[in-house]
């Protein structure tokens, strides 16, 4: 079994085994499957990062109730290249941002999530502290995937993890338990704060660009603008 297939099999086993931990965050009456990545992470030069997949991915998008590991892998690796089921509209903001780098999820980019569990929208979750603890535990699979992303040159992250943590702060706090560290700093003030960081761990040393505005936020256009404003610096990382 190749590395990515084995990885995905391990993720599915973990999520299935711990499903009761996430029951309160599920979208009732909907069958979902774990999604740790969209697009092929093993060939991508740019990695975008989110908190977790939305359960809305499984509404009217031709997902079967039962799926083998091999078919799940094929669907996720080819997620952005299918003609019968286009990418979820959530990716449109990241797509515009990536255009500033002359990249796209169709060619050269993949999306990773800290937790692979599809849930109801984060804004609708009442116990956000419990949700944050769940993401902390699930993030082990995010860190375990990074060494398989051997072509990656830069990682782009945006927004928050729950109401408490910006994503860079959240990752910096939990990274040491998984033998990683995130170093760097973001602008201390202002709307659409940005920063450059470095994520280092076993066989991983990646530059990171952060924007405080999420691709699902009310002012999501700011993310596109901030990536555009820093496109020259980020593009240099892609050819380093």
C-alpha positions in Angstrom: 0.0 0.0 0.0 1.5 3.4 -1.0 2.1 6.0 1.6 -0.8 8.3 0.9 -3.2 5.3 0.8 -1.9 4.0 4.1 -2.2 7.5 5.6 -5.8 7.9 4.5 -6.7 4.5 5.8 -5.2 5.4 9.2 -7.1 8.7 9.3 -10.4 7.0 8.5 -9.8 4.4 11.2 -9.1 7.1 13.8 -12.1 9.2 12.9 -14.4 6.1 12.9 -13.0 5.0 16.3 -13.5 8.4 17.9 -16.7 9.4 16.2 -18.6 9.7 19.5 -16.1 12.5 20.5 -17.5 14.6 17.6 -21.1 13.7 17.6 -22.2 17.0 19.1 -20.7 18.9 16.1 -22.2 16.7 13.3 -24.8 17.9 10.9 -27.8 15.7 11.7 -29.1 13.3 9.1 -26.1 13.6 6.8 -23.6 10.8 6.0 -20.0 12.2 5.7 -16.5 10.9 5.2 -13.2 12.1 6.6 -11.3 14.6 4.4 -7.8 15.5 5.5 -6.9 17.0 2.1 -8.4 18.2 -1.2 -6.1 17.8 -4.3 -2.9 15.8 -4.4 -0.7 16.9 -1.5 2.2 14.8 -2.6 2.8 16.9 -5.8 1.6 20.3 -4.7 4.0 23.2 -4.4 1.5 25.4 -2.5 -0.5 24.2 0.5 -3.5 26.1 1.7 -4.8 25.3 5.2 -8.2 25.3 6.8 -9.7 24.2 10.1 -11.9 21.3 8.9 -14.1 20.4 6.0 -17.7 21.5 6.0 -20.5 19.0 6.1 -22.0 21.0 3.2 -19.4 19.2 1.0 -21.7 16.2 1.2 -25.0 18.0 0.2 -26.0 17.3 -3.4 -22.5 16.5 -4.5 -22.8 12.8 -5.4 -21.0 11.3 -2.5 -21.9 7.7 -1.8 -22.9 6.6 1.7 -20.2 3.9 1.6 -16.8 4.4 -0.1 -13.6 2.4 -0.1 -10.2 3.9 0.9 -9.0 3.6 -2.7 -12.1 5.4 -4.1 -11.9 8.0 -1.4 -8.3 8.7 -2.2 -9.1 8.9 -5.9 -11.9 11.4 -5.3 -9.8 13.6 -3.0 -6.6 13.6 -5.2 -8.7 14.4 -8.2 -11.1 16.8 -6.4 -10.2 19.9 -8.4 -10.1 18.3 -11.8 -13.5 16.6 -11.9 -15.9 18.0 -14.5 -19.1 16.3 -13.2 -18.7 17.7 -9.6 -16.9 21.1 -9.4 -15.1 22.1 -6.3 -17.3 23.5 -3.5 -17.8 27.3 -3.8 -15.9 27.7 -0.5 -12.7 27.3 -2.5 -13.4 30.3 -4.8 -11.7 32.8 -2.4 -8.6 30.7 -2.2 -8.7 30.3 -6.0 -8.7 34.1 -6.5 -5.8 34.4 -3.9 -3.8 31.7 -5.7 -4.2 33.5 -9.0 -2.0 36.3 -7.6 0.8 33.6 -7.3 0.0 32.2 -10.8 -1.0 29.0 -9.1 -4.3 27.2 -8.6 -5.8 24.1 -6.9 -6.1 22.6 -10.4 -2.4 23.0 -11.0 0.2 23.1 -8.2 -1.8 23.6 -5.0 -3.5 21.4 -2.5 -5.7 22.2 0.5 -5.1 20.6 3.9 -7.3 20.7 7.1 -6.2 20.6 10.7 -9.1 18.2 11.4 -10.5 15.8 8.8 -14.0 15.7 10.4 -16.7 17.4 8.4 -18.9 19.3 10.8 -21.7 21.9 10.9 -20.4 25.5 10.4 -18.1 26.6 13.1 -20.3 29.7 13.7 -23.1 27.4 14.7 -21.1 25.4 17.3 -22.1 26.4 20.8 -19.3 24.6 22.7 -16.4 26.1 20.8 -13.9 25.1 23.6 -14.8 21.4 23.1 -14.5 21.9 19.4 -11.1 23.4 19.8 -9.9 20.5 21.9 -11.1 18.1 19.2 -9.2 20.0 16.5 -6.1 19.9 18.8 -6.3 16.1 18.9 -7.1 15.6 15.2 -4.2 17.9 14.2 -1.8 15.0 14.7 -2.9 13.8 11.2 -2.2 17.2 9.7 1.3 17.1 11.0 1.7 13.5 9.9 0.7 14.4 6.4 3.2 17.2 6.0 6.2 14.9 5.4 4.4 13.4 2.5 4.1 16.8 0.9 7.6 16.5 -0.6 7.1 19.1 -3.3 5.6 21.8 -1.1 7.4 25.2 -1.1 5.0 27.4 0.9 2.0 27.1 3.2 -0.8 29.6 3.2 -3.1 29.8 6.2 -5.9 32.2 7.1 -8.5 33.0 9.8 -9.2 31.5 13.2 -9.6 28.2 15.0 -12.7 28.9 17.2 -13.3 32.3 18.7 -10.1 32.3 20.7 -7.2 31.5 18.4 -5.9 32.9 15.2 -4.7 29.9 13.2 -1.0 30.7 13.5 -1.3 31.1 17.3 -3.2 27.8 17.5 -0.7 25.9 15.5 2.3 27.5 17.4 0.7 26.4 20.7 0.0 22.7 19.7 2.9 22.1 17.3 5.4 21.0 20.0 3.3 18.0 21.1 3.7 16.7 17.5 7.5 17.5 17.4 7.0 20.7 15.3 7.5 24.4 15.9 6.1 27.5 14.3 8.2 30.6 14.5 7.7 34.1 13.2 5.3 37.0 13.9 2.3 38.8 12.5 1.3 42.4 12.4 0.1 43.3 15.9 -2.8 45.5 14.8 -5.2 46.3 11.9 -7.7 44.6 9.8 -6.4 41.7 7.7 -3.2 41.3 9.7 -0.5 39.3 7.9 2.7 37.6 8.9 5.5 35.3 7.7 6.4 32.2 9.7 8.4 29.0 9.5 7.0 25.6 10.3 9.7 23.0 11.1 9.4 19.4 12.1 10.5 15.9 11.2 11.6 16.2 7.5 9.6 19.4 7.2 10.9 23.0 6.9 8.2 25.2 5.2 7.7 29.0 5.0 4.3 30.1 6.0 2.2 33.1 5.1 -0.7 34.0 7.4 -3.7 36.4 7.0 -6.1 36.9 9.8 -9.2 37.0 7.5 -10.8 33.7 6.7 -11.9 32.7 3.2 -15.4 32.2 4.7 -15.4 35.5 6.6 -17.7 38.4 5.9 -14.7 40.4 4.6 -13.1 37.5 2.7 -12.0 39.8 -0.2 -9.3 41.1 2.2 -7.6 37.6 2.0 -7.3 37.9 -1.8 -6.0 41.5 -1.5 -3.4 40.6 1.2 -2.0 37.6 -0.8 -1.8 39.9 -3.8 0.0 42.6 -1.8 2.6 40.0 -0.7 2.6 38.1 -4.0 6.2 39.1 -4.9 7.6 37.8 -1.6 5.5 34.6 -1.7 6.4 33.9 -5.3 10.1 34.1 -4.5 9.6 31.3 -1.9 8.1 29.1 -4.7 11.3 29.3 -6.7 13.8 29.1 -3.8 
